Amino acid sequence: MKKTNARRIVSFILVLLMVLSIAACGNTTTPEVSASASTSASKEATATSENPAVEDGPFTPYAEPITITWAVPASAVQKFRDGDTYEDNLWSRKIKEELNIDVKVAFTADASTDAFRNKMNVSLASGDLPDIMYWGDRTFFKQAYDAGYLADITDPFEQYATDPVKEFRNKFPECFEGASKDGRLYGFPYMTDNFYDAVFLWIRDDWLANTNSKPPTTVPEMLELARKFTFEDPDGNGKDDTYGFGLSNKVVNTTYGSLLGLVHAYGLPGFGPGGIFYRGKDDKITFPYIQPEMKEVLSIARKMYEDGIIDPEFIVKDNPMIETDVTNGKVGMMYHMCWGDWLPFNLSYEADGVITRPYPIPTVEGTEYKIGINSNKIGNLYMLNSKYEHPEAFVKILNLYSKTCIETTNAEDFKTYWADEQYRLCPVTLGIPTPELFADVLLDAIKKGTSEGLPANLQTVYGYIKDFESGANTDPNAYGTWGQMNSRGSVVIAMTDYKGHIISNLMENNLPEVWIQNSSILETLINTSFTDIITGNKPLDYFDQFVTEWLKAGGQETIDELEKTTKK
C-alpha cells in the first residue's frame, strides 16, 4: 500500500513539474491544451512508475520480467518434444525470450474427465484462481463474473491487440458477443464455428472389408453392421472379442462413445448431457431428451445391449478406457464429432495403421434428421483473473501466437509451434488454424491440385492432405488432417450433407438462474436414467417417469424462463 501511495505521489509531482515548465516558458497555450498536456504527462508518468508496458507496442518485452500463471486443461493427445513439459516447453521459452514473461503452471488436470471441472470449481469457490483460465463452462463464466473475478480486457485489447488479431472480432462477432457483458469484453473466445460440432458415424475400414460390407445409410443397416462386427470375427483372430458399437458411461456426451447420432436420426437435436433448447413443431421451446422419440432411441440401445453388441462394461468406461478399446481393436464403430481422426482413431492408426472414416449419420425412413449444436456464443473462453496486474501481457501473448502460427509466411514456424499438438502449450491461442475454418479455401486448392497462393499454415495443411493420400506422409498429423478434409472427410460431410439439418441452441450466454442452479442435477438425471433403461435396471416405460422428474427438477422452469427472454 505504501509503495502504491509513493508511486502516486511521484506521478503527481512529475505532472506538476511539466505543467509548471510549460507555464514558465511563457507559452500562450489555452487552458484546454494545457489540460491535454497534463493528461499526456500523467499517462507517461504512470507508465514509468506503475506499468512500464502501458505505452509499449503489441510485442514490446517488459524491462523487468513478469510472471503469469495458467491452468492447463491436460489432454491425452498432448505431445512433448525433446523432454519438454507443461512447465518448460518451446512456447514458454519463446514467450520468455520475446516478451520477458515467465509462464508458470498453476495446476494441470485432465480435461477429458471431471478432473479439470472439479479443480476449476474448487478454485472458483476459494477465489484462488490462476491468472489465465481456459474453459467453456458458462456457469463458471457467469459466477466468476458476478463475483468480480474476471478482468475487463476491453481496453487492453483495444490498445495492444494487433490489427490481424482485431480482425477476428469482425470475422466471428458471435464468439465475441458470447465473451462480453454489457458490451465489455471479459474473455477472449476460442474462435470456432460450432457447425463442425456435428456428429458422424466413424467406421473402421478393415472391418468393413473383412465383413464384405458397405457403409450404412439407415439405422436398420447400421444395426445389422454392428451385429456383423460383433459376431462375424471382423478382426479375423478367431476369437469372440469384438463389439460392434462403442458406448461410454456418458451415453449422450459430445465426444466419443455416444448415442447422439441415433438421437439425431430420430429428429431430436441433442447435444451432450446438457442438451439444447429449441422450438418444436408447435413453435414452443422444448428439450430433445424428453420427446417421445427418445424412448425409441433408448429401446434400440437397450436391444443392442441385450444382444451383446455393446460391451456390458460400458457403464464404467470413461474416455481413456474407450481409447484403450480403440487402440486394441475391440470396437468397430461409434458416433463421434468432427475431430475423431485426431482422437481416438489416431490411436488405432498409430497401433495398426487402421483407417477409421467418418460417414453421415444413418437415418430413419420418414423422419428428417436434426443435428444439435451449441450457439457460437457459447464456446471456450480464455479468461483473465481481475487481480492480475498486467492485463496487457495476456494480449501480447495472443499477438505472439497469431504472428507465429497464423500470419507467418514461414512454413517451418507453423510446423514448429502449431503442428504435433504444440499449440496447446501456449497459454493463450486463437482457435485457428484448423482445417474446418478454412474449408472452402482448402477444398478449392485441393480441387485445383496446387497450394499456390495459400498462406504458410494452409500450405502445411494442404501438404498433409496430399502427402497422406500419396503415401508420402503417414504420420498421425497427416492422417488427422486428411480425415477431416479428404473428398468425403468429416468437414466436407458437414458442409454438404448436413446443410439445412442443423439446430442451434436457443440458450446462449445469458443462462437462466434456475438452469445454473439445477443443470448439474438435470445432467446426472439424464445419464443415470438412460443408463438404467439401457442396462435393464429400469423398464423402458420408466422413460415417462424420467420426463416428469426432469421437468420438476428445474427443466420446466428453464423452458418457461427461456420463453420469456428468447426472441422468435
VENHU-V7606 format. One record per helix or strand of 3 or more residues. SS is the DSSP state (A for helix, B for strand). FROM is the first residue (numbers start at 1). TO is the last residue. If there is no record, write none. Layout:
BEGIN
ss=[SS | SS]
from=[FROM | FROM]
to=[TO | TO]
END
This chain:
BEGIN
ss=[A | A | B | A | B | A | B | A | A | A | A | A | B | A | A | A | B | B | A | A | A | A | B | A | B | B | B | A | A | A | A | A | A | A | B | A | A]
from=[2 | 31 | 66 | 90 | 101 | 115 | 132 | 138 | 154 | 163 | 173 | 194 | 200 | 205 | 219 | 260 | 277 | 285 | 288 | 292 | 312 | 319 | 333 | 345 | 356 | 371 | 381 | 391 | 411 | 422 | 435 | 456 | 476 | 490 | 502 | 513 | 542]
to=[24 | 49 | 74 | 99 | 110 | 126 | 135 | 146 | 160 | 171 | 178 | 197 | 204 | 210 | 231 | 265 | 279 | 287 | 290 | 306 | 316 | 327 | 336 | 352 | 359 | 373 | 385 | 406 | 417 | 425 | 448 | 470 | 485 | 496 | 504 | 535 | 565]
END
